[in-house]
Amino acid sequence: MPFPLLQTLLTADMAQVDQVIRTRLHSEVALVRQVSEYIIHSGGKRLRPALVVLSARAMGHSGVQHHELAAVVEFIHTATLLHDDVVDASSLRRGRDTANALFGNAASVLVGDFLYSRAFQMMVALHSMRIMEVLSDATNVIAEGEVLQLMNCNDPDIDEAAYLRVIRYKTAKLFEAAGRLGAIVQDAPREQEDALGNYGMHLGTAFQIIDDVLDYSGTSEVIGKNVGDDLAEGKPTLPLLFAMKHGTREQAEVIRNAIMQGDATQFNEILAIVQSTGALDHARQQAEAEATLAKNALVAIPDSQYKTALLELSAFAVSREF
C-alpha cells in the first residue's frame, strides 16, 4: 500500500467502526438486514468514516464516540448510494451488482430510508445539538445536490461552476461534515472545526473530480462500475465540458448529442476526443488544486501522526485508480 501510515493508524479504529455498523444494522425485518448488509459490506473505500476517525484523533480524542459518528456518516453515505443507483438505473457498483439490480428499486429506496432514519437515531443518542446541526444540514444539502444533478442531466450547456456546485453539494458536503465531527467530538475550538471542515470539503471535491476522470480513464474491473455510465446517464462532467470547449466544432457536437440523449454508443469516439483535447489532464489538475487547498486548511491543526495521515489521505484522493 503506497500510504502505510493511513493503514497503520486506521486499522484498529475502523475495526471498531465496523463493529458499530454491524450492531446498528440490526432490524427485525429480514429484507432490511439483507439489503443493508449487502450494500454496507460490498467493499467501499470508507473514506468518510476514516475522515471522522483521523480528524477526531488529530484533535486528541481518546474516547469511542467517534466510532458512532463514523458509522452515522457511513449510513448516510450508503443511503445516498441506494437512492442514487435507483435514480441512475445503475447495475454495477464496487464491482458487484447494485442493490436495486439484485433486490429491486422499491427495496433499495425503502432500505435507504431505513439507513437515514437509523443514522438520525444514532446521532440523537449522542446528545449534541452541534452534531445534529452539522449532520442534518449536510443531509439536506446532499439532497439538494442530487436534485441539482438531476436538473443538469442531458444539459451540455452548463459551465464548470455549475458542475462544481453539484460536487460541493452532493459529495463534498458529507466529507466536510466528517471533518467537522472529528473536531466537535473533542470540543475543539471553532477555528479548528472550520479548518477540518474546509479540509473535508476540498478533499471531497478532489475525490469526486477523480471519480469523473476514472469514468474515461479506468476499467470496469478496477473502478468497480461500468465505464461510460456517466455518459449513458447524460451527466456533463468536467472532462466532457472541457473537451467541448477546447475540441473542434464537430467534436463538440458529438459530445453535445451524447449528453442530450444519454447515449454511450459512441463512447470510444468520445473517449478519443477527451484524450486528444487534454481534458483528463485538466481535470486531474483541478483535483490536485483542490487537494492542495485541503492540505493548506490543516495549518490550523496541531502536528501529529494523524495530521500526517490526513495529508496522506489528500494525496490518495488524487492518485488513486479506483
N, C-alpha and C positions, 0 to 999 in steps of 0.2 A: 504494500500500500504506500503511495507516494507521500502521505501525510500521517506518519506513525503516531505523532503526539495526539492527534484527534482520536485515533482508535484507543490509545492507552488511557486517555483521560475519560473517555465516554463509556467504556465497556461496562463498568460496574453500575454507573448511574442508569444507563439505558436498559440494563437487565432489570433494574427496579421499576423503570417506566413500563417495560413490557409486562411485568407482574401486575402493576396497577391496571393496565389496559385489559389484561385477561380477566381480572376480578370485576372491573366496571362494565365489561361487555355482557355480563350475565343478564339473561332475561328468561322469564318463564315461557316465552313464546319461541318455539323451536326455530321458526324461519328467521326471526330476528337474530338469534345466535348464529345461525348458519351463514347468513349473508354478511353479518358484521365481521365474523371471524375470517371469512373468505377474503374480504377486501382489506382488513387490517393486517392480516398476516401474509400478504401477497408480495412481500419483498420490496417495499418502498424504501427510499433513502433516509426517511425520518429526520430530515434536516430541521424541520420546525421544532420538534421536541428537543432535538440536540441543541438548538439555539437557546431554548429555555434553560436547559441544564448548564451549558457553558456560561451563559450570562449570569445565572444565579451564583455559580461557583466563582466567577470572576469578581463578584461583589462580596465574596466571603461567606456565602450561605453554607451552613453545615447541617441544616435540618432535612426534612423529607417532603415539605410542601411542594418543592419544585418538581417532584415526580408526578404529583397530582396535576399540576399545571401543564406539564409536558404532555400528559395523557389527554387533558382537555383540548390542547391545541391540535393534537393528532386526531381526535374525534371530530373536531370542527373541519379540519382539512379533509378527512375521509368522507364526511357528509357532502362536502362540495364535490368531491370526485364522483360519488354515486350519482348526484344530480347532474353533474357535467356530462357524464357518459350517456345519460338518457337524452339530454338536450342535443348532444353532438352525434347521437346514434353510433357511438364508438363501440368497436368489438374487441379491441386489444389494449391492455394497459399492464405495464410492468411485466410484459412477456406472457401474460395469461389472458384468458377470456375475461372480458369485463363482467361485472355482476349482472348488468342488465341483459347481456347476451346469454348468461347462464340461468338467471332466475326470473328474468322479465323486467320490464320497465316499472310496473306497479310496485313490485317488491323492492326494487332499488330506491325509488323515491321515498317510500314509507320507511325503510330502514335508515335512509339518510336523515329523515325527520327524527327517528329514534336517537341517532347519534348526536344530533344537535341538542335535543332535549336532555339527553344524558349528560352532555357537556355542561349544560346550564345547571343541572342538579349538582354536579361536582363543584362548579365554581361558587355556587351559593353556600355550599358546606364549608368553604374556606373563610366565610365571614369577613370579606374585604370588599368594601364598596369600590375601591380603586380597581381591583381586579375585575369586578363586574363591569365597571365603566369601560375599561380597555377592551375586554373581550366582546361585550355587547356592541360597542361601536365598531370593532373590527368585523364582526359577523354581518352587521348591517351594510358596511361599505363593500364587503365581498359580494353581497347580493346585488348591490348597485353595479359593481363591476361586471357581474355575469350578464346583467341586462344591457349594459353598455356594449359588451362584446357581441351580444345578440343583435343589437342595432347596427353594429359595424359590419356584421357578416354580409358578404356579397356586395360590399361598397368599396370599389377600388379608389375612391376619391378622398378617403380620409388621409390626414397627414401624420407625421411622426409624433406630433404632440398628442393627437387623439389615440394613437396606438399606445403611447407611454401612459396615458391616463388610465386605460384599461388595465395595464400591468400593475400600476400603483394600487388600483382598487382591488383587482381580482386576485393577485398573487402577493404583491409586496406588503399589503396591509397586515396579513397574518404573520409574516416574518417580523414586521415592525412590532406587532403585539407580543410576539415571542420574546424579542429582546427586552421590551419594557417589563414583562412579567418577571424576568430574572432580577431586575433592579427592585421591583415592587416587593417581591417576596422577602427581600433583605432590608426593606425600608431605606433604600439608598436615596440620596438627595435627588431632587427633580432634574438637576443638570445631568446626572449620570443616567437617570431613566431616559431622558431625551437623547443622550448620546447613544445608548444601546438601541433605542427605537429608531434613530436615524441609521445606525449601522444595519439593522434588520431590514429597513425599507430599501436601502441601496443594494444590500445583498439579495433580497428577493427580486429586485428589478433585474440585476445581473443574471440571476438564475433563470428567470423566465425568457430573457433575450436569448440565452444559450439554448434553452429548450426549443425556441423557434428556429434557431440556426440548425439544430440537430435534425429538424424535420427535412432539411435539404442537404445534410452532410453525413448523417448517420445511416445505420442499417436497422431494420426492424428487430433483428436478433439482439443487437446491442442496446438500442434505446428503449426497447420493450413496448413499442407501439408501432402502428403501421406508418411507414414513411409515406408522406404525401397526404396524411389525414387533414392537416391544416388547410391544404389547397382544396381537398374534397368538401370541406365544410365552408369554403368561401371566406376563410379568415385572411384579411390583408395584413400579414405580419411584416416585420421590419425588412427582412430580405427581399420580399416582393415589392414593398414600397420603394426601396432604394433602386431595385432593378428597373422598375417602371420609369423612375425619374432619370436614370442615367443610361438606359438602353436606347436602342433606335425606336422610331415610332412603331415599326412593325413588331418589335419585341414587346413593347409596352402594351400593344393591342392584344397580343396573345395572352399576356398575364391578366389584363383587364377582363377579357372574356372568361377566363378560367375562374377568376374571383366572382364575377357576377353570376356565373352559372353553377358555381361549386363543383367544378369539373376537373378531376385529376387525370383524365385520359391523356393529356399532353404533358404529364409530369416530367418526363425525360427531357423534352424540349425546353420546358421552363427551368428545369434544373441547370441545363447548359447556359441559359440566359443569366440566371442568378450567379453562376460561377464566373461567367465571362465579364460581367459588369463589376465584379469586386464586391457584390452585396454581402457575401458571407464575411469577408474581411471587415467591412464597415460595421456590420452588426457585432462582430466579436470585439472590435474596438470600443463600441458603445458599452458593451458588457464590461470590458476591462475598466473603462472610465467609472462606471458605477461601482465596481469592486474597489477601486482606489478611493472613492468617496466613502465607502463603507469603512475601509481601513482608517481613513483620516478621522472618522467620527469617534474612534476609540481613543483618541488623545486624552479625553477626559476620564478614562478608565485607568485605575492603577495597574502597574505592570505585574504580571503573574504568568504562570504557565497556561492558565485558562485564557488570558488575553492573547497569548501567543497562538493558542488553538483557534480562537476566533479569527485571527489573521489568516491562519491556515485554511479555515472554512471559506473565507472570501476567495482565496486562491483556488480552492477546489471547485467553487461555483462556476468559475470561468474556464477551468482547464479540463473539466470532465467531458467524457464522450458518451454518457448515458444519463 
